[in-house]
Amino acid sequence: MEKDEIHLRRLPATAPWGQHADSEFHGVDFLPEDLSEAPEETGMKVNKKYSCLPAEEKGIHIINIRAIEDIGYDQHESTLLNSLSKNPDADCKYGLYFRDGKRKVDYILVYHYKRSSAGKTLARRAQQNDACVRSTKQDQPLPGKGVQLEMGESEPHMDYHEDDKRFRREEYEGNLVEAGLELERDEDTKIHGIGFVKIHAPWNVLCREAEFLKLKMPTKKMYQINQTHGLLKKINSVIQKITEPIQPKVAEHKPQTVKRLSYPFSREKQHLFDLSDKDTFFDSKTRSTIVYEILKRTTCTKAKYSMGITSLLANGVYSAAYPLHDGDYEGENVEPNDRKLLCEEWASYGVFYKYQPIDLVRKYFGEKIGLYFAWLGVYTQMLIPASIVGIIVFLYGCATVDENIPSMEMCDQRNNITMCPLCDKTCSYWKMSSACATARASHLFDNPATVFFSVFMALWAATFMEHWKRKQMRLNYRWDLTGFEEEEEAVKDHPRAEYEAKVLEKSLRKEHKHKETDKEKLTWKDRFPAYLTNFVGIIFMVGLTFAIVFGVIIYRISTAAALAISSTPSGRSSVRVTVTATAVIINLVVIIILDEVYGCIARWLTQIEVPKTDKNFEERLIFKAFLLKFVNAYTPIFYVAFFKGRFVGRPGDYVYIFHSFRMEECAPGGCLMELCIQLSIIMLGKQLIQNNLFEIGIPKMKKFIRYLKLKRRRSLDHEEHMKKKQRYEVDYNLEPFAGLTPEYMEMIIQFGFVTLFVASFPLAPLFALLNNIIEIRLDAKKFVTELRRPVAVRAKDIGIWYNILRGIGKLAVIINAFVISFTSDFIPRLVYLYMYSENGTMHGFVNHTLSSFNVSDFQAGTAPNDPLDLGYEVQICRYKDYREPPWSENKYDISKDFWAVLAARLAFVIVFQNLVMFMSEFVDWIIPDIPKDISQQIHKEKVLMVEVFMREEQGKLQMLETWNDKDKKKGENCNNHSPRLSRSCSGSLSSCHSYPLDV
């Protein structure tokens, strides 16, 4: 007979059931005498350590229902079963509690199983008496090695893999029971072939783990939060009245005047905490976090190597593991719960104008997710002033477009400026006035206000980072994270299952070679192949992105030449816009596709590195994914901003690709307009298609597919369909939580669009603001209604994302400096105005930026096929560059004007970069990271905590002194009596001193 197993024997019906509950058969389910007539040798083994009810609640239990079928128990004799449970689903609130209706379900493990033919027969019978069987199967001990048939006709033999998974589940669940958790199994569900293990953490386990994890819990001590006085108090009251309509109607969002003092939980100091209601002292978020830590820490070594729940999930032993949502969020007669409140006040598009109930989000989902939505809310709020200033800059460009002298000169047909062909042979000469619309549109974004806006956005980025740090500190104070350090988090930062598997594999190899080794760990030599693969893979992906951009360049050049041949004279003027728009759309499609591909590749590259902890894995994944997606999203924009039109050459000596394609040029008004088109289409396309359409469409599609599958099952089993689903069955059909990396990534890329090239697109903050208003509610709806409830994770900041944001903010200063200097015409205009203008105005600027070319100097085979396309013979054509004229001694060489403009451009980059960097650092320095009132409150908490412990110690000392006084009085009384009485007194004194002094 195996360890921890006993035979089920026939017990007399007259025996009192209660006495067996506390006997050696504790935890075993018994049958009355008339139901257990099977001979002793055909008895069944029942695992002693699996018990679904505590000792005080164990009475008559029912043995494995499948085993009852096998020993010949008929369904019509189930009057006893029917009498045990009345409406069990209502008692357990449809899966939120165990079948006893008292113990809350803190976590769910899901597994697949294959039913034998006997099991299928039983399932068909179970439909006839649903309530009875559901109660019975869920109040039975966990099946597995606890039920083993020894009859002549045994179960059909399962395959090796199923047996291996079952053995591992048995051991793992047994280890969970030994760790103090209580389990209950349910295989009689609407989802056939799926079993659920419900996990409950009792009070003693919660206290033990809370102390181990150093969870800060509220004490009995309450203190008054410092309030503002005088003018500030009046201002705050006015602001509260104004903003009252946009505040969410949740209790957690109301301003607090008092706060409970928090302290890391300790079992020795339970008297400090308010334990009046033990059921609510640890909320559902905290309970699920504690259970998850036990699941990760509990090991399973049976059959093959496994480590914790993550490895068991990876190997298919369990198919899912998740905490439960608090209940339904819609429908009639739904009990009030936090999920329903979040759906009404947060995850609804109708409340888009309201603040987010961040404290309630943190209470339900944990600090890490709460910080993400708090950061997203702060970012969205900060976009409001940036959008307003961007709109003002855009309107300034619209108001001054008719006063812009360079664009007026380009549109003036009286100037009769003939431009050189844009391509060889097929393109003809063209009038500069034909580019009038492009020149006027360029002024909307290329005007003096753009420079101011670039400086403003650089300071805005610095202010946003400082504002977020202060907001983060306020949240840390409210959420009792002020003393939370990464070292405390390391207590529960266990090695990943894949890392442990690699270490085991390495140690086994060394043992095979008969080498005695200490505890193994992975070194850089073990990871070198993975590092090499990462380096080669990332270089290849970056090269692939460059190759695709290069292909789009070829498309632009060839398409422009083709349209120039076939277009009508009126259509040739729109060739540039047509080519630019179509090329950008191609870029957008490629970017969206490669984004998904690069995300998968980044995860695979990180997995083969085998990082030790989940934190290391997440940081490396973020770095790789951000690098690849940054290059993918911004390479086409960088090309237009800094490379297009720079390496064209000149008429008669153009630069060619593959000796056939001539490099494309910028429009006479500069490349800034094309950069604006490129940036706007890619930014808006990514937001509408990737961020919103995919996030809405893909979950809806998956939900529709699941609906079709369930509908097919319902048609086969109508009676089963009529039963209301348990909470864990409903949550199992939701999408698993995939982490916050995708959510952060799309916002970081958007932050780059808003800051990096804002000089070319002042309306970028406005479109980002409109997107984020929808994004917040979309993400909220996804978290509340579409996803399984994630495990709450403690965090005091947003981690590596903050460093990425700071890096983008500093890079934005440099990029905007180069965009203003080299992409726009801002610097050439300043140089002309102050060095070459005869009357101090911009008249003559366009002619100053154009060089002349003698058409007789064209290379053979490159002159236009139709030189008389304009109706007259052209001898001199113009092109945009600073070169010597054809009648000069050094014809077509770089002129002095070019060097003067270049020097001014470089000087502007240096001055602009250093000035803005200095201003940003000044903003960083002048705004304290911790608000003054929060620092005062943190100091006050420390003082109050010291006072609490000092009073406690004083109480102990007073009690000790009282006992000492009593001892002295007894000693004096003993001295005044007989020696016999003195001996008895001394004995009593010694017994008094033996009492513990710790209270």
N, C-alpha and C positions, 0 to 999 in steps of 0.2 A: 504494500500500500504506500502511495506516495506521501511525501511530506505535506503537512497541512491539509490532508484529506481524510475523511472518515466515511464509513458505509452508512447509508440510510437504512435503518432497521424499522421493523414494525413496532409502533408504540401503542400501548393500551389507550383506548378512548377515554378511560376514566382518569388518566393521568392529567394533572393540571398543567395547562400549557405554560403558564407563567414560570413554573419551576424549571422548565427546560430552557427558558430564555437565558437564564443566568448559569446554566450548567455547562458541562464541557462541550455541549452541542450548540453553544452560543453562535448565532449567525447562520444556522442551517435551517432551511425551510422544511416543515414537517407536514405530513398528511394525516388525517384521521384514520383510525384503524380500518374502517371499511373501504378506504381508498388505497390502501397500501398492502394488498394481499400478495404482492409479488414475493417469491421466495428470496431468502437471504442472498443466495449466490447470484441472483439477478438484480441485486440492489445497485443503486447508482452512486457514484462518487460526487460529493459536493464540496467545492472549495470552501474551506473554513474562513479564509480571510476576506472573501467578498461578501459584503453586507450592505444592503441598501437602506436600512433603517437603524437608528441608534438603539441601544439596548433597551431603553425605557419604552420604546414603541413597538418592540417585537412581540407579536402575539402569534396568531395563526397566519402562516404564510403559505403560499401556493408554490409548488415546485415547478420546474421548467415545463411549460405547457406542451412543448413538443414531446418531452419525455412521457407526459401523461398520455398523449396519443399513442406513443409506441408501446406502453405497457397495457393498452387496451381500455383506457378510461374513455367512456363515451360522452359526447357533448350533452346528451339529455340529462345527465346526472350532475349538472353544473349549478344546482340551486345554491350550494354553498358559495360558489364563485360569484354568483349574481348578488348575493347578500353582502359581499365585502365592500363594494364600492358603489356609491350613489352619485351619478353624474360626475365621473372622475375628471373630465376635461374642464368643467367649471371649477372644480376644487383646486386644480393646479393652474388656473387662469390660462388655460390652453398653452401649456408648455413653459410658462415663466417660472413655475415651481415644480418641485418633485411631486410625485403622486400623493404624498401625504398633505400637500397644500401648505406646508410650513417652511420647508427648506428651499431657498431661492436658487435657481439655476444660474451659476456664475460663468460657465463656459460650456462649449459643446465640441465634442469630437465626432467626426463623421467618417464612416467607412463603408466600403462596398463588400457585399457578401453574396455567396451563391447558395440558394436554398436547395435542399435535397427534395426528392419526390415526396417524402413524408411531410416535409415542411410545406410544400405547395398544397398538399391535401388539407393540412391544418389551416392554411391561409384561407382556403375556400370555405372551410367550416367556420372560421372566425368571423366571416361576414354576417353569419346568422345571429351572432351574439356579440356585437361590436364592443359595447361598453364593458362587458365582463372581461373580454380578452385583452383589451387595452390596459385595463387596470392590472390584470394578472401578469402580463408579460413585462410590465414596467416595474412591478413590485417584486419581481423575482431576483435572485442573485444574478450577478453578471455571468452569462454563459461562457463557456470556453473549456478550460481544463476541469472546471467544476462539474461538468456534466459529461459523463463518458458511458456510453451504452456497452453492456457486456452480454447482451442477449444474442440469441443465435442469429437474428436478422438485424444486422447493424446498418448504419447509414452508408449511402453510396460514397465511395472514396473520392475526395477532392484531389485536384492536382497539387503538385509540390508547392507551387508559388502561393496558392491560397492557404495551404497548411502553414507555410512559413509566415505569412502575414498574420494568420490567426494566432500562432504561437507568440509572435512578437507583441501583438495586442494584449494577449493574456498577461505576459510578463510586465509590460509597461503599465497596464491598468492596476496590476497587483502592486507595483512599486508606488503608484499614485495613492493607493489606499494606505500603504505603509507610511507615506509622507503625511497622512492625516486627512486627505481629501475623501469625500463621500461621492460615490458614483451610482448611476442608475441607467440601465440600458433600455432602449426602445427600438425594436425592429418591426413593429407592427405600424407602419406609417403608410401614407398615401403614395410615397415614392418607393416603388418596389425595388428590392435589392440594395436599399440604403439603410444602414443602421446608425443610430445616434447614441452617444454616451453623454449623459448629462452629469456635470461636475458641480459639486457644492463645496465651498470652503467653510467649515465650522468656525466658531468664534475663536477658539484657541489657536487655530492655524492662521487666521487673519492677524491676530495679535503677534504671533511669532514672526511672521513674514514682514509685517509692518515695522517691527523693531529692526529686523535684519536689513530692510531696504531704507531705513531711516526716513520713513514717511512723516512729514510734518502734519500733525493733526491739531485741531482747535482745542484749547484747554477751557476750563471753567472761567478763567480770568478774562474780563472784558475791560477795555479802556476806550476813552474818548479820543476820536481823531481830531487833530488840530484843525480848526476852522479859520477861514480868512476873516479879517475884521475891516471895518471902515469902508473905504471906497471900493476895495476889491470885493468885499462881500456883496455890496449893492450891484456891482457889475456882474458878478456870478449869478445872482438871483435874476437879473434881467435876462441874461443869456439862457438860463434854465427855462424861464417862461417862454422865451422866443422859440427855443428848440424843443419844447415839450411835445408838439405834434409829431416830430420826427424821431422821438424816442420809442424804442420797442416796449411793449406792454408786458414786461417780465420783471419778476421781483429782483432778480440778480442785477438788473441794470440800474436800479434806483440808487441815488447817491447815499453812501454810508456815513453815518455819524459816529457809530461805535464799531469796534472790531474785536474779535476774539484773539487772544494771544495764542500763537501756535508754537508747538515744540515737538521735536522728533519723538515718535511714540516709543514708550518703554513699558514693559509689563510690570517692572518694579515700581513705576510711578503712575499707575493707572488712576490713583486718586486725584491726579491733577486734571484729568480729562473728564468731559461731560459724557458719562456713560449711561445716562438715563434711558436712552433708547438705543440698545445695541444693534437693532436691525437697520438703523439708518446712520449709525456712526461711521461705518465704511460704506460709501455710496457704491453704486453698481460699477462705475469706472474704476474705482480703487480695487474692488473685489476681483474684477476681471484681470487687472494688472497683476495682482498677487498670484492668482491662479496661473497666469501665463508664465510668470517667473518660475513657479514650481514645475510647470510642464517643460520649460527649457532646461531646468536643472536635473530633472529626473531622467535616468539613463535606461536604455534597453540594450542588452548584449546578446539576446537569444538568437539562434539561427545564424544570421549574419550580423556584421558590426552595424550598430546604429547609435546615434547620440542625440537624445532629446527629440522634442516634437518636430523640429525643422527637418531632421533627417528622415523621420518616419513619414512625414508628408511628402518629402522628395521621392521616397521609395514606394509610395503608394500604399503603405500600411494603413494610413488614414488619408482620406481624400480632402478633408477640410478641417479647420479648427478656428473657432471664432466665438466671441461673446455675443450675447443676444441683445437686440434692440429692446427698448423699454416697453414696447407695445405697438399697437396700430396707430397710424397717424391720420387716418381718414375713415369715414363710415359712421353709421348711427350707433349710439350707445357706446362709444369708445370712451374708456376711462381716461381722465386727464393724466398725462405723462409728459416728460421732458421732450420726447420725440415729437409728439403732437404740437407742443408749444413752439418748438423750433420750426416745424413745418409752417405754422401760421404766422409767426413773427419774424422769420428769417429766410426760409426756403420758398418764398413766394415772390413772383414778379410784381405783385400788387403793393409790396412794401419796399420797392427799390429806393425810395427816397428816404427811408429810415436808417438810423444807425444800426449796426449789427449788435445783437446781444452776445458780446464776446465772452462774458463770464459764464453764460449758459452753454455756449459752445465748448468752452474749456471744461465745464462740469460734465458734459456728456461725452466729448471726444478726447479730452486730455489736453495737456499743455502744448504739445508739439503742433497739433492741428489748430488749436486756439491761437497760437502765435502766427501761424500762416495767415489765417483770416484777419487777424489784427494788423499784420504787416500789409496785407492787400488793401484793407480799409484805409490805413494811413497813406499808402501810395496813391490810392484813388482820390482821397481828399486833397493831397498835395498837387494832383493834376489840375484841380480847379483853377488856382491862380495862374498856373502855366498855360492853361487853355485860354484864359481871358487875355493874357498878354500876347499869346500867339495870334488870336483873332484880331487884336488891335494892330499888330504888325502887318497882318495880311490886309486889313482895311486901309492902312496907311499906304501900302503899295497900290491898292485899287484907286485911292484918291489922288495919287500923284502920278499915275501912269500917263496922263495927258500932258504932264509938265516935264516928263523925262526927255531931255534933249537928245541923247543918243538914240533912243527908239524913234523919236520924231524924225531924225535925220535918216535912219534906215528906211522908214516908211515913205519918205519924201521922194516921189518919182522924178522930181526935177533934178536930183543929184545924178541920175543916170549912171550909177555905178555898176559896171559889168563884172561879174564874178567868174573865176576860173571853174572849169568842169569839176564835178564831185567824183567822177569816175572816168576811166579811160574809154575812148572811142564812143561808147553808147551815150554817155552824158554830154550835154552841150553846155554852152555858156548860159548864164542865168542872171537875172536882175536881182540886186540885193533887196529891192522893195518887195519881192515875192516872199521874203521871210519876215514880213512886217508883223504878222500875228504872233510868231514865235518870240520876236523881240519884245513886243508889248507884254506877253505873258511872263517872260523872264523877269521883267521889272517887278512883278508881284512878289517875287521871292528874292530878287537880287537888288536890294536897295539899302540905304544906310541903316534903316531900322533893323535889318537882319543881323548886323554886327552887335547891336545892343541886345538883341534877343539871345544871341549866342552867349554873351557874357551873363545875361540874366539866367539862362538855363544852367550854366556851370555853377553859379551861386545857388540856384534852386536845388541842384543835385546835392551839394554840400549841406544845405539846410534840411533837405529831406532825410539824409542820413543821420544828422544830429537830432532831428525831431523824432525819428524812429528809436534812437537809443534812449531818449527820455521816456517815450511811450513804453518801451520795453521794460525800463526800470519800474515804472508805475505798475505794470502788469506783474512783474516779479514780486513787488510788495503785496499787491492784492492777492496773488495766488500763493503766497508763502514760499517763494523760491529764492529769497534773498540770501539764505545761507546754503543754497544748493550748489555744489561744486561738481566738477567733472570726476573728481576722485570718488565721490559717493556714487556716481553713476557707474563707475568702473566695477563696483561691487556686483552689479547685475549684468555687466557686459561680458557675457560668456563667449568662449571661442565658438566660431561657426562650425556647423556639422561637417562641412566640406573640409575645413582646416583640420579638424580632428581626424577625419578619415585619411587625409594625406599623411599626417604625422604617424598614424597607426601603420599605414602602408610602408613608410620609411623605416619604422622600428622593426617591422616584420622582416624586411629585407636584411637589416643588420643582424637580427637574430638568426636568420637562415645562414648567414656567414659566420656564425658562432662568435659574434663580437659582443662583449659586455658593454652596454651603453647606458648613460644616464637618461633622464627624461629628454626626449627628442623635441626638436622644433624645426620649422622650415627656415632655411638660410637663403641668402641671395643666390647661392649656387643652385639650390633646388628650384628657385623661381626664375633663373636666367632664361630658360627657353620661353617662359611666358612673357618675360620682359622684352625679349627679342621679338616675339610675335606681336606684342603691343606696339613696339616702335615701328616695325615694318607695316603693320596693319593701319596705324594712324597716318603714316606717310603716304600709304597707298590711297587711303580715303581722301586725304587732302589733295593729292594729285588727281584723283578722279573728279573732285569738285572743280579744280582748275581746268581740267580737260573739257568738262561740260560747258563751262563759261567760255572757253576758247571756241568750242563748237557753235555756241550761240553767236559769237562774234562773226564767225564765217557765215552763219545764216544771215546776219544783218547786212554784211557787205554784199553777198551774192543776191539777196532779195532786193536791196536798194538798186543794184545794177539792172536787175530784171524788170523792176517796176519802172525804171527810167526809160527803158526801151518801149514798153507796152503802154504806158500811161498817156493820157491826153495831156495837152499843155496845162489844163487847169488842175489835173490830178497830180502832176509832177511836184506841185508846191506842197502837197500833203504826204509825199513819199517818206520824208523823215519821221513824221509823227506816226504813220502807219507801221513803219519798220520798228520803231522804238516800242510801240504798244504791243505788237505781236511778240517781239523778242522778250519783253518783260513777262508776258503771260506764259511763254514757254519756260522762262526762268522760275516762275511761281510754281508751275506744275512739278518741275524737277525738284525744287526745294522741298515741297510737301512730301513727295515720294521719298527723297533721300533722308528727310527728317526721321521718318519711320524706320528706314533701313539702318541709319546711323545709331538710332536708339537701341536697336537689337544688337548691333555689332559692339557698341560700347558695353552693354551688359555682358556679352560673351567674353570680350577681352578682359573685363574685370573678374569674371568667374574663373578664368584659367590662371589668374594671378594668385588665387586662393588667399584673399586677405584674412587676417586672423579674426577680427571682430566685425559685427554688423556696422559699427560706426566707420571703420576703415573701408569696408566694402562700399558704403554709401558715398563717402567722400571721393574715393577713386572713380566710382561710376559717374558722379556728378562732374568731375573734372574732365573725363573723356567725352561724355555726352555734350557738355557745354562747348568744349573745344571743337568737336566735329560740327555741331549745329551752328555755332558762331561762324565758322568758315563757310558753311553751306549757305547761311542766310545772307551774309554780308559781302561775299566775294563779288557777285555781280554789281553791287553798289559801289564797292571800292574801285572796280574797273572803270565805271562811268565817272567817278569823282576824280580819280588821280591818274588814270592811264589813257583814257580815250582822248584822241586828238593831240597827244604829247609826242608821239613818234610817227608822225605822218610823213615828214619830209616836206618837199615843196614841189610846185609844178616843174616838170622836167627832171625831177630827181626824187620821185616818191619811193616810200618804203613798201615792199610787197611781201605778202605771206605766200609761201610756196611758189614764188615767182609769178603768181597770177592774180591774187587778191590784194587790192590796195587797201591800206589801213584807213578806217573811217575817220572823218573829221568831226569836230564840234560845229554846231550852228554858229552863224555870225554873232549871235547874242551870247555865246558861251554854252558850256555843257550843263549849267546849273538847272535849266529847265528840264533837260533829259534826266538829270539826277532826281529831280522832284517827281517826275512821272514814275521812274523806276522805284523810288522809295515808297511812294503812295500806293502803287498797285501791289507790291510785295507785302507791305505792312497790312493793308486792308484785306488782301486775299488770304494771308495767313490767319488773321483774326476771324474772318467770316467763315472760311472753309475749315481750317485745321482746328482752331480753338473752339468755335461754337458749333458748326455743322457736324463735325465729327463727334464732339462731346454729346450732342443731342441725338444725332442720327444713329450712331453705332449702338449705344445702350438701348434705344428704342427698337432697333432691329433684333438685337439679342433677346430682348424681352418678348418680341413678337414670335421669334423662333421657339422660345420656351413655352409660350402660350399654345402654339400649334402642337408641340409635343404633348403637353398636358391635355389638350383637347382630344388628341388621339387616344390617350390612356383613359380619359373619362368616358369616351364612347364604349370602351371595353368593360369598364367597371363603374357603372352608374352609382351603385350604392356607396362605393368607396368615395366617390366624388362628393356625395352629399355631406360627408363628415367635414367639420371645420378643421382646417389645418392647425397643427401646433405651431407655436412661435418659431421653434428651431427649424421646422420644415419650410416655413415662409422665408426665413432668413437664408436658408441654404440655396434657394433659387435666386438670391441676389448676387450681384457681381462681387468678387473678392476685392478687397482694398489693395491697390498696387503701389502705395507709397505717395509721398508728396513731390517727388522729383519732377514728374511731368507738369504738375501745377506750377511749381516754382519756375521751371525752365521756360515755359511760354511767357511768363511775366518778365523774366530777366531779358529774354530776347526782345520783348516789347520795350522794356526800359532802354535797351540799346538803340532801338529805332527812335525813341523820343529824345535821346540825348546825343547820340554820336553824330547824326547828320541833320540836326535840327536847324542849322543855318540854311539848308536848302528846302525845308518843309516846315514852316512855322505852325501848320495846322496839325502836326503829328500829336501833340499833347491832347488836342480836342478829340481826335478819333480814338486815342488810347482811353480817354475818360469815358466816352460812350461805350466802348467795348467792355471796360471794367465794371461799369454799372450792371451790365448784363452778366458778366463773368462771375461776379460775387454770388448772385442769386442762382446762376446755373450750377456753380460748384456746390453751393449749399443744398440745392435740391438733389444733386447727385449723391452727396454724403448722407442725406437724411432718408432718401427714398430708393436710391438705386444700388447702393453699396451695402455690403455687410458691415456691421459695426466694427471699426478697427480697434485694436488694443491701444489703450491710452499709454502714451510715452511722456515721461517728464523731460522737459527741456527749458532752459532759461534764455535761449536766444535762437536765432534762425540758422546758426552754424556757419558753414562755409559760404552760404549764399551772401552773407553780409560782406565778406571779403571780395566776392565776385562783383557785387554792386559798387564797392569802392573802386575797384580796378576799372570798371566801365566808366565811372564818373571821371576819373583822372584821364583815361584814354579819350573821353569825349572832348576834353579841353584841347588836346593836341590835334584831334581830327578836325574839329571845327575851325581851329586856327588855319590848318592847311586848306580846308574847303573855302574859307573866305579869301585866303591869299592866292591860291592857285586855280580854284574852280570858278569862282565868281570874278567879275570885272571890277571889284571894289578897289583893289590896289592900283591897277592901270589907270582908273579914273582919277584917283588921288594924285598919282604921278603926273598925269597930263594937266590936271587942274593947277598944280603948284609949280610945274617946271616948264611946260610947253604952251599952255594957253596964252593967247595974246591979250585977251580981254578979261581973263579971270572967270570965264564961263566954260561950259562943256561943249560949246560949238566947235566943230572940227575934230571931235574925239574919234568918231568912227573912221574918218579918213586917216587919222594918225595911226590907228591900229592895223590898217591894211597896207600890204606891200604890193608892188607892181611886178608883172611878169610879161615878157614879150613872147607872144604865141609862136614866133619863129623858133624859139628855143625848146619846143616840145621834143621829146625823144620820138624816134621813128615808131609809128604804130600806136601812139598814145593820144594823138590829136583827135578832136571830135569829128565824127563822120559827117556831121551836118554843121559846118562852121557858120552858115548863114541862117541858123534857126531863129535868131532874134530879128532878122530882117536886114541886117547890115553886117559888113565885114569887121571883125574884131582884131585889133592889132595888140592892144594892151588889156590884160585882164587883172583883176585884183584877188588877193587871197589874204587870210588873216594870219599875220606873222610880223615879226620885227626883223626885216631883212633889207639889205641894200637894193636900190632900184637897178634895172638892167642897164641904165646909162652910167652907172658908177664904175670906178676902176675895179672894185672888188664886188662885182655884181652877185647878188643873191647870198652874200655872206651875212652872218649875224650882225645886226647893227648895234650901235651904242645904246639905243633906246631899250633894247632887250635886256642888257646888263643892268641898266638903271632900274627897270621894273623888277628884275629878279632880285636885286639887292633890297629893294623896298619890300618885296614879298617875304624874303627871309627875315628881315628886320621886324616885320609885323608879327611873324610866327613867334619869334623869340620874345618880343614885348608882350604880346597877347597871352602866350602860354604862362610866362612868369607872373604877369600881373594877375591873371585869373587864378592861378595856383595860390598865389599869396593871399588873395581875397578869400578863397575857399578855406585855406588854413586858418585865416583870421576868424572866419565864421565858426570853424571847428573849435577854435580856442575860446572864443568869447561865450559860446553856449555851453554850459556845464552838462556833462553826460547824465548826472543824477539831479533831478529837480530838488530844490532846497527843502520843500515841505516833505518830500519822500525821505531824504537823508535824515531829517529830524524825527520822522516817525520810526525809521529803522533804529535810530539811537534810543528812542523812547522804549521800543520793544525790548531792546537789550537790557535797559535799566530795570524795566518792570520784571523781566525774567529773573534778574539777579535778586530783586526784592522778594519774589515768590520763593526762591530757594533759600534766601536768608531767613524768611519767616518760618519756613519748614524746619530749618536747622535749629532755630530758636525754640520752636515747639518741642523738638526732640530733646534739647538741652533742659528745658523746663521740666519735661517729664522725667528725665534722668535725675534732675535735682530733687524732684518730689519723691522718687523712689529712694534716693540716698537719705533724705530726711526721715522717711519711714523706717529705713534700716537703722539709723542712729537711735531713733526713739525706741525701737524694739530692743536694740542693744542695751540701752540704759535700763529699760525695764527688766531685762534678763539679769543685769548686774545686781539689781536690788532683790533678787529671789534666790532660791536654793540652787546648789550646783546641778541637781538633776534637771531643774527647770532651765538652767543656763545651757545645759547640753541640748535640750530640746529647742531652745531659742536659736542656738548656733546652727542647729540643723535646719531650722526654718529659714535662717538668714542665708545659708548656703544655697537653699533651694530658690530663694528670691533672686540671688545673683545669677542663677542659671537661666533666668528668663531673657529672651532677646530684647535688645534695647531699640532695635530699628522698628520704627512704626511706619 
